[in-house]
Amino acid sequence: MKDTQKKEHISVAKVVELIGSSPDSWEEAAANAVEAAAQTIRNIKGVDVMRCTAKVENNKIVEYRAVVKIAFMVERE
């Protein structure tokens, strides 16, 4: 196989870190992060939930937050 043919089969992914939020759950917070990313990023292939946190007011959780890393394929010409 020639060098030019080998390069055509190489995939490159990029990862961005985001924080999603939801008033209802950590799962929804992560889904909201992916949904927001999809508005400007194509070819999303995976999400890794790094950690979950929450905002608390008056001893109750009022906002769930999910810190996520979103992986997507780099497009080549």
PDB file of N, CA, C and O in Angstrom:
ATOM      1  N   MET A   1       0.841  -1.175   0.000  1.00  0.00           N
ATOM      2  CA  MET A   1       0.000   0.000   0.000  1.00  0.00           C
ATOM      3  C   MET A   1       0.889   1.243   0.000  1.00  0.00           C
ATOM      4  O   MET A   1       1.858   1.310   0.756  1.00  0.00           O
ATOM      5  N   LYS A   2       0.572   2.211  -0.830  1.00  0.00           N
ATOM      6  CA  LYS A   2       1.340   3.445  -0.904  1.00  0.00           C
ATOM      7  C   LYS A   2       1.040   4.322   0.303  1.00  0.00           C
ATOM      8  O   LYS A   2       0.006   4.157   0.951  1.00  0.00           O
ATOM      9  N   ASP A   3       1.947   5.263   0.609  1.00  0.00           N
ATOM     10  CA  ASP A   3       1.754   6.164   1.731  1.00  0.00           C
ATOM     11  C   ASP A   3       0.467   6.966   1.613  1.00  0.00           C
ATOM     12  O   ASP A   3      -0.202   7.199   2.619  1.00  0.00           O
ATOM     13  N   THR A   4       0.108   7.392   0.416  1.00  0.00           N
ATOM     14  CA  THR A   4      -1.124   8.174   0.242  1.00  0.00           C
ATOM     15  C   THR A   4      -2.351   7.332   0.540  1.00  0.00           C
ATOM     16  O   THR A   4      -3.345   7.850   1.049  1.00  0.00           O
ATOM     17  N   GLN A   5      -2.299   6.050   0.233  1.00  0.00           N
ATOM     18  CA  GLN A   5      -3.427   5.175   0.522  1.00  0.00           C
ATOM     19  C   GLN A   5      -3.556   4.934   2.025  1.00  0.00           C
ATOM     20  O   GLN A   5      -4.671   4.858   2.541  1.00  0.00           O
ATOM     21  N   LYS A   6      -2.445   4.814   2.726  1.00  0.00           N
ATOM     22  CA  LYS A   6      -2.468   4.606   4.169  1.00  0.00           C
ATOM     23  C   LYS A   6      -3.098   5.802   4.874  1.00  0.00           C
ATOM     24  O   LYS A   6      -3.881   5.621   5.806  1.00  0.00           O
ATOM     25  N   LYS A   7      -2.773   7.009   4.450  1.00  0.00           N
ATOM     26  CA  LYS A   7      -3.275   8.215   5.101  1.00  0.00           C
ATOM     27  C   LYS A   7      -4.789   8.348   4.968  1.00  0.00           C
ATOM     28  O   LYS A   7      -5.425   8.948   5.834  1.00  0.00           O
ATOM     29  N   GLU A   8      -5.367   7.817   3.931  1.00  0.00           N
ATOM     30  CA  GLU A   8      -6.805   7.915   3.734  1.00  0.00           C
ATOM     31  C   GLU A   8      -7.587   7.149   4.793  1.00  0.00           C
ATOM     32  O   GLU A   8      -8.760   7.449   5.017  1.00  0.00           O
ATOM     33  N   HIS A   9      -6.981   6.181   5.443  1.00  0.00           N
ATOM     34  CA  HIS A   9      -7.660   5.351   6.422  1.00  0.00           C
ATOM     35  C   HIS A   9      -7.435   5.822   7.857  1.00  0.00           C
ATOM     36  O   HIS A   9      -7.934   5.195   8.792  1.00  0.00           O
ATOM     37  N   ILE A  10      -6.707   6.896   8.045  1.00  0.00           N
ATOM     38  CA  ILE A  10      -6.417   7.393   9.384  1.00  0.00           C
ATOM     39  C   ILE A  10      -7.575   8.265   9.859  1.00  0.00           C
ATOM     40  O   ILE A  10      -8.008   9.175   9.151  1.00  0.00           O
ATOM     41  N   SER A  11      -8.071   7.982  11.054  1.00  0.00           N
ATOM     42  CA  SER A  11      -9.135   8.784  11.649  1.00  0.00           C
ATOM     43  C   SER A  11      -8.556   9.616  12.779  1.00  0.00           C
ATOM     44  O   SER A  11      -7.660   9.175  13.499  1.00  0.00           O
ATOM     45  N   VAL A  12      -9.075  10.815  12.922  1.00  0.00           N
ATOM     46  CA  VAL A  12      -8.656  11.690  13.999  1.00  0.00           C
ATOM     47  C   VAL A  12      -9.901  12.189  14.714  1.00  0.00           C
ATOM     48  O   VAL A  12     -10.851  12.652  14.083  1.00  0.00           O
ATOM     49  N   ALA A  13      -9.884  12.090  16.029  1.00  0.00           N
ATOM     50  CA  ALA A  13     -11.013  12.573  16.824  1.00  0.00           C
ATOM     51  C   ALA A  13     -10.549  13.750  17.673  1.00  0.00           C
ATOM     52  O   ALA A  13      -9.379  13.846  18.043  1.00  0.00           O
ATOM     53  N   LYS A  14     -11.475  14.629  17.969  1.00  0.00           N
ATOM     54  CA  LYS A  14     -11.219  15.755  18.850  1.00  0.00           C
ATOM     55  C   LYS A  14     -12.167  15.633  20.030  1.00  0.00           C
ATOM     56  O   LYS A  14     -13.271  15.107  19.891  1.00  0.00           O
ATOM     57  N   VAL A  15     -11.740  16.122  21.200  1.00  0.00           N
ATOM     58  CA  VAL A  15     -12.555  16.044  22.403  1.00  0.00           C
ATOM     59  C   VAL A  15     -12.706  17.450  22.989  1.00  0.00           C
ATOM     60  O   VAL A  15     -11.730  18.187  23.132  1.00  0.00           O
ATOM     61  N   VAL A  16     -13.939  17.801  23.323  1.00  0.00           N
ATOM     62  CA  VAL A  16     -14.207  19.072  23.997  1.00  0.00           C
ATOM     63  C   VAL A  16     -14.893  18.781  25.330  1.00  0.00           C
ATOM     64  O   VAL A  16     -15.612  17.792  25.465  1.00  0.00           O
ATOM     65  N   GLU A  17     -14.665  19.641  26.297  1.00  0.00           N
ATOM     66  CA  GLU A  17     -15.279  19.474  27.615  1.00  0.00           C
ATOM     67  C   GLU A  17     -16.362  20.528  27.797  1.00  0.00           C
ATOM     68  O   GLU A  17     -16.145  21.711  27.536  1.00  0.00           O
ATOM     69  N   LEU A  18     -17.526  20.085  28.246  1.00  0.00           N
ATOM     70  CA  LEU A  18     -18.670  20.970  28.455  1.00  0.00           C
ATOM     71  C   LEU A  18     -19.325  20.666  29.797  1.00  0.00           C
ATOM     72  O   LEU A  18     -19.095  19.612  30.390  1.00  0.00           O
ATOM     73  N   ILE A  19     -20.136  21.597  30.261  1.00  0.00           N
ATOM     74  CA  ILE A  19     -20.952  21.378  31.454  1.00  0.00           C
ATOM     75  C   ILE A  19     -22.407  21.573  31.058  1.00  0.00           C
ATOM     76  O   ILE A  19     -22.811  22.661  30.646  1.00  0.00           O
ATOM     77  N   GLY A  20     -23.186  20.509  31.187  1.00  0.00           N
ATOM     78  CA  GLY A  20     -24.613  20.590  30.916  1.00  0.00           C
ATOM     79  C   GLY A  20     -25.365  20.721  32.226  1.00  0.00           C
ATOM     80  O   GLY A  20     -24.872  20.314  33.278  1.00  0.00           O
ATOM     81  N   SER A  21     -26.564  21.291  32.161  1.00  0.00           N
ATOM     82  CA  SER A  21     -27.356  21.431  33.384  1.00  0.00           C
ATOM     83  C   SER A  21     -28.810  21.057  33.125  1.00  0.00           C
ATOM     84  O   SER A  21     -29.281  21.044  31.988  1.00  0.00           O
ATOM     85  N   SER A  22     -29.505  20.754  34.223  1.00  0.00           N
ATOM     86  CA  SER A  22     -30.914  20.368  34.151  1.00  0.00           C
ATOM     87  C   SER A  22     -31.541  20.581  35.526  1.00  0.00           C
ATOM     88  O   SER A  22     -30.871  20.398  36.542  1.00  0.00           O
ATOM     89  N   PRO A  23     -32.794  20.958  35.570  1.00  0.00           N
ATOM     90  CA  PRO A  23     -33.480  21.040  36.864  1.00  0.00           C
ATOM     91  C   PRO A  23     -33.949  19.668  37.359  1.00  0.00           C
ATOM     92  O   PRO A  23     -34.399  19.543  38.498  1.00  0.00           O
ATOM     93  N   ASP A  24     -33.846  18.627  36.500  1.00  0.00           N
ATOM     94  CA  ASP A  24     -34.442  17.329  36.822  1.00  0.00           C
ATOM     95  C   ASP A  24     -33.479  16.188  37.141  1.00  0.00           C
ATOM     96  O   ASP A  24     -33.749  15.406  38.052  1.00  0.00           O
ATOM     97  N   SER A  25     -32.334  16.066  36.399  1.00  0.00           N
ATOM     98  CA  SER A  25     -31.466  14.907  36.631  1.00  0.00           C
ATOM     99  C   SER A  25     -30.081  15.105  36.006  1.00  0.00           C
ATOM    100  O   SER A  25     -29.882  15.954  35.137  1.00  0.00           O
ATOM    101  N   TRP A  26     -29.128  14.285  36.483  1.00  0.00           N
ATOM    102  CA  TRP A  26     -27.789  14.306  35.900  1.00  0.00           C
ATOM    103  C   TRP A  26     -27.823  13.737  34.490  1.00  0.00           C
ATOM    104  O   TRP A  26     -27.101  14.209  33.612  1.00  0.00           O
ATOM    105  N   GLU A  27     -28.645  12.739  34.270  1.00  0.00           N
ATOM    106  CA  GLU A  27     -28.772  12.156  32.931  1.00  0.00           C
ATOM    107  C   GLU A  27     -29.245  13.217  31.928  1.00  0.00           C
ATOM    108  O   GLU A  27     -28.707  13.325  30.826  1.00  0.00           O
ATOM    109  N   GLU A  28     -30.234  13.978  32.317  1.00  0.00           N
ATOM    110  CA  GLU A  28     -30.732  15.033  31.436  1.00  0.00           C
ATOM    111  C   GLU A  28     -29.690  16.139  31.253  1.00  0.00           C
ATOM    112  O   GLU A  28     -29.597  16.731  30.178  1.00  0.00           O
ATOM    113  N   ALA A  29     -28.914  16.418  32.291  1.00  0.00           N
ATOM    114  CA  ALA A  29     -27.853  17.420  32.187  1.00  0.00           C
ATOM    115  C   ALA A  29     -26.818  16.998  31.143  1.00  0.00           C
ATOM    116  O   ALA A  29     -26.377  17.818  30.338  1.00  0.00           O
ATOM    117  N   ALA A  30     -26.431  15.718  31.156  1.00  0.00           N
ATOM    118  CA  ALA A  30     -25.479  15.210  30.165  1.00  0.00           C
ATOM    119  C   ALA A  30     -26.089  15.253  28.764  1.00  0.00           C
ATOM    120  O   ALA A  30     -25.425  15.644  27.804  1.00  0.00           O
ATOM    121  N   ALA A  31     -27.346  14.852  28.654  1.00  0.00           N
ATOM    122  CA  ALA A  31     -28.027  14.879  27.355  1.00  0.00           C
ATOM    123  C   ALA A  31     -28.135  16.311  26.828  1.00  0.00           C
ATOM    124  O   ALA A  31     -27.999  16.534  25.625  1.00  0.00           O
ATOM    125  N   ASN A  32     -28.375  17.275  27.707  1.00  0.00           N
ATOM    126  CA  ASN A  32     -28.450  18.674  27.291  1.00  0.00           C
ATOM    127  C   ASN A  32     -27.105  19.173  26.763  1.00  0.00           C
ATOM    128  O   ASN A  32     -27.065  19.960  25.817  1.00  0.00           O
ATOM    129  N   ALA A  33     -26.013  18.722  27.365  1.00  0.00           N
ATOM    130  CA  ALA A  33     -24.681  19.104  26.883  1.00  0.00           C
ATOM    131  C   ALA A  33     -24.447  18.562  25.476  1.00  0.00           C
ATOM    132  O   ALA A  33     -23.936  19.274  24.612  1.00  0.00           O
ATOM    133  N   VAL A  34     -24.818  17.309  25.244  1.00  0.00           N
ATOM    134  CA  VAL A  34     -24.654  16.704  23.917  1.00  0.00           C
ATOM    135  C   VAL A  34     -25.537  17.422  22.900  1.00  0.00           C
ATOM    136  O   VAL A  34     -25.102  17.703  21.783  1.00  0.00           O
ATOM    137  N   GLU A  35     -26.762  17.714  23.283  1.00  0.00           N
ATOM    138  CA  GLU A  35     -27.689  18.396  22.379  1.00  0.00           C
ATOM    139  C   GLU A  35     -27.168  19.790  22.007  1.00  0.00           C
ATOM    140  O   GLU A  35     -27.256  20.199  20.849  1.00  0.00           O
ATOM    141  N   ALA A  36     -26.637  20.503  22.972  1.00  0.00           N
ATOM    142  CA  ALA A  36     -26.089  21.834  22.696  1.00  0.00           C
ATOM    143  C   ALA A  36     -24.861  21.746  21.800  1.00  0.00           C
ATOM    144  O   ALA A  36     -24.692  22.556  20.889  1.00  0.00           O
ATOM    145  N   ALA A  37     -24.007  20.764  22.059  1.00  0.00           N
ATOM    146  CA  ALA A  37     -22.808  20.589  21.233  1.00  0.00           C
ATOM    147  C   ALA A  37     -23.183  20.268  19.793  1.00  0.00           C
ATOM    148  O   ALA A  37     -22.527  20.730  18.860  1.00  0.00           O
ATOM    149  N   ALA A  38     -24.230  19.483  19.610  1.00  0.00           N
ATOM    150  CA  ALA A  38     -24.645  19.061  18.273  1.00  0.00           C
ATOM    151  C   ALA A  38     -25.129  20.229  17.406  1.00  0.00           C
ATOM    152  O   ALA A  38     -25.243  20.090  16.188  1.00  0.00           O
ATOM    153  N   GLN A  39     -25.408  21.352  18.017  1.00  0.00           N
ATOM    154  CA  GLN A  39     -25.824  22.529  17.242  1.00  0.00           C
ATOM    155  C   GLN A  39     -24.673  23.109  16.424  1.00  0.00           C
ATOM    156  O   GLN A  39     -24.897  23.755  15.400  1.00  0.00           O
ATOM    157  N   THR A  40     -23.441  22.876  16.877  1.00  0.00           N
ATOM    158  CA  THR A  40     -22.283  23.422  16.159  1.00  0.00           C
ATOM    159  C   THR A  40     -21.225  22.385  15.803  1.00  0.00           C
ATOM    160  O   THR A  40     -20.281  22.696  15.076  1.00  0.00           O
ATOM    161  N   ILE A  41     -21.364  21.172  16.297  1.00  0.00           N
ATOM    162  CA  ILE A  41     -20.374  20.117  16.048  1.00  0.00           C
ATOM    163  C   ILE A  41     -21.047  18.975  15.303  1.00  0.00           C
ATOM    164  O   ILE A  41     -22.129  18.523  15.680  1.00  0.00           O
ATOM    165  N   ARG A  42     -20.392  18.512  14.234  1.00  0.00           N
ATOM    166  CA  ARG A  42     -20.894  17.352  13.477  1.00  0.00           C
ATOM    167  C   ARG A  42     -20.086  16.112  13.861  1.00  0.00           C
ATOM    168  O   ARG A  42     -18.992  16.214  14.415  1.00  0.00           O
ATOM    169  N   ASN A  43     -20.632  14.972  13.564  1.00  0.00           N
ATOM    170  CA  ASN A  43     -19.948  13.680  13.731  1.00  0.00           C
ATOM    171  C   ASN A  43     -19.601  13.349  15.182  1.00  0.00           C
ATOM    172  O   ASN A  43     -18.533  12.800  15.454  1.00  0.00           O
ATOM    173  N   ILE A  44     -20.496  13.681  16.116  1.00  0.00           N
ATOM    174  CA  ILE A  44     -20.273  13.311  17.512  1.00  0.00           C
ATOM    175  C   ILE A  44     -20.341  11.792  17.616  1.00  0.00           C
ATOM    176  O   ILE A  44     -21.291  11.168  17.142  1.00  0.00           O
ATOM    177  N   LYS A  45     -19.323  11.205  18.242  1.00  0.00           N
ATOM    178  CA  LYS A  45     -19.236   9.745  18.327  1.00  0.00           C
ATOM    179  C   LYS A  45     -19.370   9.203  19.741  1.00  0.00           C
ATOM    180  O   LYS A  45     -19.653   8.019  19.924  1.00  0.00           O
ATOM    181  N   GLY A  46     -19.170  10.058  20.748  1.00  0.00           N
ATOM    182  CA  GLY A  46     -19.272   9.545  22.112  1.00  0.00           C
ATOM    183  C   GLY A  46     -19.227  10.648  23.143  1.00  0.00           C
ATOM    184  O   GLY A  46     -18.808  11.772  22.866  1.00  0.00           O
ATOM    185  N   VAL A  47     -19.669  10.300  24.344  1.00  0.00           N
ATOM    186  CA  VAL A  47     -19.634  11.233  25.467  1.00  0.00           C
ATOM    187  C   VAL A  47     -19.146  10.474  26.695  1.00  0.00           C
ATOM    188  O   VAL A  47     -19.541   9.333  26.935  1.00  0.00           O
ATOM    189  N   ASP A  48     -18.287  11.122  27.464  1.00  0.00           N
ATOM    190  CA  ASP A  48     -17.754  10.544  28.694  1.00  0.00           C
ATOM    191  C   ASP A  48     -18.155  11.473  29.829  1.00  0.00           C
ATOM    192  O   ASP A  48     -17.716  12.622  29.876  1.00  0.00           O
ATOM    193  N   VAL A  49     -18.986  10.984  30.745  1.00  0.00           N
ATOM    194  CA  VAL A  49     -19.397  11.800  31.878  1.00  0.00           C
ATOM    195  C   VAL A  49     -18.270  11.753  32.904  1.00  0.00           C
ATOM    196  O   VAL A  49     -17.978  10.707  33.483  1.00  0.00           O
ATOM    197  N   MET A  50     -17.646  12.907  33.115  1.00  0.00           N
ATOM    198  CA  MET A  50     -16.481  12.991  33.992  1.00  0.00           C
ATOM    199  C   MET A  50     -16.889  13.083  35.461  1.00  0.00           C
ATOM    200  O   MET A  50     -16.333  12.398  36.319  1.00  0.00           O
ATOM    201  N   ARG A  51     -17.873  13.945  35.733  1.00  0.00           N
ATOM    202  CA  ARG A  51     -18.365  14.058  37.113  1.00  0.00           C
ATOM    203  C   ARG A  51     -19.715  14.748  37.115  1.00  0.00           C
ATOM    204  O   ARG A  51     -20.088  15.438  36.166  1.00  0.00           O
ATOM    205  N   CYS A  52     -20.423  14.547  38.184  1.00  0.00           N
ATOM    206  CA  CYS A  52     -21.732  15.167  38.359  1.00  0.00           C
ATOM    207  C   CYS A  52     -21.702  16.013  39.626  1.00  0.00           C
ATOM    208  O   CYS A  52     -21.174  15.601  40.658  1.00  0.00           O
ATOM    209  N   THR A  53     -22.277  17.200  39.522  1.00  0.00           N
ATOM    210  CA  THR A  53     -22.379  18.095  40.665  1.00  0.00           C
ATOM    211  C   THR A  53     -23.796  18.646  40.696  1.00  0.00           C
ATOM    212  O   THR A  53     -24.594  18.389  39.795  1.00  0.00           O
ATOM    213  N   ALA A  54     -24.097  19.401  41.735  1.00  0.00           N
ATOM    214  CA  ALA A  54     -25.432  19.984  41.836  1.00  0.00           C
ATOM    215  C   ALA A  54     -25.368  21.306  42.598  1.00  0.00           C
ATOM    216  O   ALA A  54     -24.514  21.515  43.459  1.00  0.00           O
ATOM    217  N   LYS A  55     -26.289  22.174  42.255  1.00  0.00           N
ATOM    218  CA  LYS A  55     -26.466  23.435  42.968  1.00  0.00           C
ATOM    219  C   LYS A  55     -27.552  23.197  44.009  1.00  0.00           C
ATOM    220  O   LYS A  55     -28.592  22.616  43.702  1.00  0.00           O
ATOM    221  N   VAL A  56     -27.315  23.640  45.232  1.00  0.00           N
ATOM    222  CA  VAL A  56     -28.258  23.414  46.320  1.00  0.00           C
ATOM    223  C   VAL A  56     -28.721  24.752  46.887  1.00  0.00           C
ATOM    224  O   VAL A  56     -27.911  25.644  47.141  1.00  0.00           O
ATOM    225  N   GLU A  57     -30.021  24.879  47.081  1.00  0.00           N
ATOM    226  CA  GLU A  57     -30.613  26.043  47.740  1.00  0.00           C
ATOM    227  C   GLU A  57     -31.633  25.552  48.753  1.00  0.00           C
ATOM    228  O   GLU A  57     -32.457  24.690  48.446  1.00  0.00           O
ATOM    229  N   ASN A  58     -31.575  26.098  49.954  1.00  0.00           N
ATOM    230  CA  ASN A  58     -32.512  25.711  51.021  1.00  0.00           C
ATOM    231  C   ASN A  58     -32.561  24.200  51.219  1.00  0.00           C
ATOM    232  O   ASN A  58     -33.629  23.607  51.376  1.00  0.00           O
ATOM    233  N   ASN A  59     -31.375  23.595  51.208  1.00  0.00           N
ATOM    234  CA  ASN A  59     -31.224  22.162  51.459  1.00  0.00           C
ATOM    235  C   ASN A  59     -31.856  21.272  50.395  1.00  0.00           C
ATOM    236  O   ASN A  59     -32.122  20.099  50.655  1.00  0.00           O
ATOM    237  N   LYS A  60     -32.101  21.810  49.195  1.00  0.00           N
ATOM    238  CA  LYS A  60     -32.655  21.008  48.102  1.00  0.00           C
ATOM    239  C   LYS A  60     -31.842  21.242  46.834  1.00  0.00           C
ATOM    240  O   LYS A  60     -31.363  22.346  46.573  1.00  0.00           O
ATOM    241  N   ILE A  61     -31.702  20.185  46.062  1.00  0.00           N
ATOM    242  CA  ILE A  61     -31.024  20.318  44.769  1.00  0.00           C
ATOM    243  C   ILE A  61     -31.947  21.098  43.836  1.00  0.00           C
ATOM    244  O   ILE A  61     -33.105  20.731  43.635  1.00  0.00           O
ATOM    245  N   VAL A  62     -31.410  22.180  43.273  1.00  0.00           N
ATOM    246  CA  VAL A  62     -32.201  22.996  42.353  1.00  0.00           C
ATOM    247  C   VAL A  62     -31.664  22.926  40.926  1.00  0.00           C
ATOM    248  O   VAL A  62     -32.339  23.335  39.982  1.00  0.00           O
ATOM    249  N   GLU A  63     -30.450  22.409  40.776  1.00  0.00           N
ATOM    250  CA  GLU A  63     -29.878  22.257  39.428  1.00  0.00           C
ATOM    251  C   GLU A  63     -28.840  21.142  39.438  1.00  0.00           C
ATOM    252  O   GLU A  63     -27.915  21.141  40.250  1.00  0.00           O
ATOM    253  N   TYR A  64     -29.010  20.200  38.526  1.00  0.00           N
ATOM    254  CA  TYR A  64     -28.055  19.118  38.329  1.00  0.00           C
ATOM    255  C   TYR A  64     -27.086  19.540  37.234  1.00  0.00           C
ATOM    256  O   TYR A  64     -27.485  20.136  36.234  1.00  0.00           O
ATOM    257  N   ARG A  65     -25.789  19.221  37.435  1.00  0.00           N
ATOM    258  CA  ARG A  65     -24.786  19.574  36.430  1.00  0.00           C
ATOM    259  C   ARG A  65     -23.938  18.345  36.117  1.00  0.00           C
ATOM    260  O   ARG A  65     -23.574  17.572  37.003  1.00  0.00           O
ATOM    261  N   ALA A  66     -23.639  18.190  34.834  1.00  0.00           N
ATOM    262  CA  ALA A  66     -22.795  17.078  34.388  1.00  0.00           C
ATOM    263  C   ALA A  66     -21.639  17.638  33.571  1.00  0.00           C
ATOM    264  O   ALA A  66     -21.841  18.307  32.558  1.00  0.00           O
ATOM    265  N   VAL A  67     -20.429  17.353  34.029  1.00  0.00           N
ATOM    266  CA  VAL A  67     -19.230  17.720  33.279  1.00  0.00           C
ATOM    267  C   VAL A  67     -18.942  16.560  32.336  1.00  0.00           C
ATOM    268  O   VAL A  67     -18.728  15.429  32.774  1.00  0.00           O
ATOM    269  N   VAL A  68     -18.938  16.851  31.028  1.00  0.00           N
ATOM    270  CA  VAL A  68     -18.782  15.785  30.035  1.00  0.00           C
ATOM    271  C   VAL A  68     -17.672  16.120  29.043  1.00  0.00           C
ATOM    272  O   VAL A  68     -17.365  17.286  28.794  1.00  0.00           O
ATOM    273  N   LYS A  69     -17.088  15.077  28.490  1.00  0.00           N
ATOM    274  CA  LYS A  69     -16.168  15.215  27.366  1.00  0.00           C
ATOM    275  C   LYS A  69     -16.856  14.600  26.160  1.00  0.00           C
ATOM    276  O   LYS A  69     -17.293  13.450  26.197  1.00  0.00           O
ATOM    277  N   ILE A  70     -16.945  15.376  25.097  1.00  0.00           N
ATOM    278  CA  ILE A  70     -17.629  14.946  23.891  1.00  0.00           C
ATOM    279  C   ILE A  70     -16.593  14.730  22.791  1.00  0.00           C
ATOM    280  O   ILE A  70     -15.801  15.622  22.487  1.00  0.00           O
ATOM    281  N   ALA A  71     -16.609  13.530  22.195  1.00  0.00           N
ATOM    282  CA  ALA A  71     -15.659  13.186  21.135  1.00  0.00           C
ATOM    283  C   ALA A  71     -16.355  13.243  19.783  1.00  0.00           C
ATOM    284  O   ALA A  71     -17.482  12.772  19.628  1.00  0.00           O
ATOM    285  N   PHE A  72     -15.669  13.824  18.814  1.00  0.00           N
ATOM    286  CA  PHE A  72     -16.216  13.877  17.462  1.00  0.00           C
ATOM    287  C   PHE A  72     -15.089  13.711  16.460  1.00  0.00           C
ATOM    288  O   PHE A  72     -13.929  14.005  16.749  1.00  0.00           O
ATOM    289  N   MET A  73     -15.451  13.234  15.277  1.00  0.00           N
ATOM    290  CA  MET A  73     -14.470  12.967  14.241  1.00  0.00           C
ATOM    291  C   MET A  73     -14.099  14.273  13.521  1.00  0.00           C
ATOM    292  O   MET A  73     -14.960  15.102  13.222  1.00  0.00           O
ATOM    293  N   VAL A  74     -12.820  14.430  13.257  1.00  0.00           N
ATOM    294  CA  VAL A  74     -12.333  15.578  12.506  1.00  0.00           C
ATOM    295  C   VAL A  74     -12.568  15.300  11.031  1.00  0.00           C
ATOM    296  O   VAL A  74     -12.164  14.259  10.513  1.00  0.00           O
ATOM    297  N   GLU A  75     -13.218  16.228  10.366  1.00  0.00           N
ATOM    298  CA  GLU A  75     -13.492  16.048   8.949  1.00  0.00           C
ATOM    299  C   GLU A  75     -12.254  16.394   8.137  1.00  0.00           C
ATOM    300  O   GLU A  75     -11.526  17.337   8.448  1.00  0.00           O
ATOM    301  N   ARG A  76     -12.038  15.618   7.103  1.00  0.00           N
ATOM    302  CA  ARG A  76     -10.904  15.863   6.202  1.00  0.00           C
ATOM    303  C   ARG A  76     -11.424  16.061   4.800  1.00  0.00           C
ATOM    304  O   ARG A  76     -12.460  15.515   4.420  1.00  0.00           O
ATOM    305  N   GLU A  77     -10.694  16.848   4.038  1.00  0.00           N
ATOM    306  CA  GLU A  77     -11.090  17.101   2.649  1.00  0.00           C
ATOM    307  C   GLU A  77     -10.725  15.953   1.754  1.00  0.00           C
ATOM    308  O   GLU A  77     -10.986  15.999   0.552  1.00  0.00           O
TER     309      GLU A  77
END
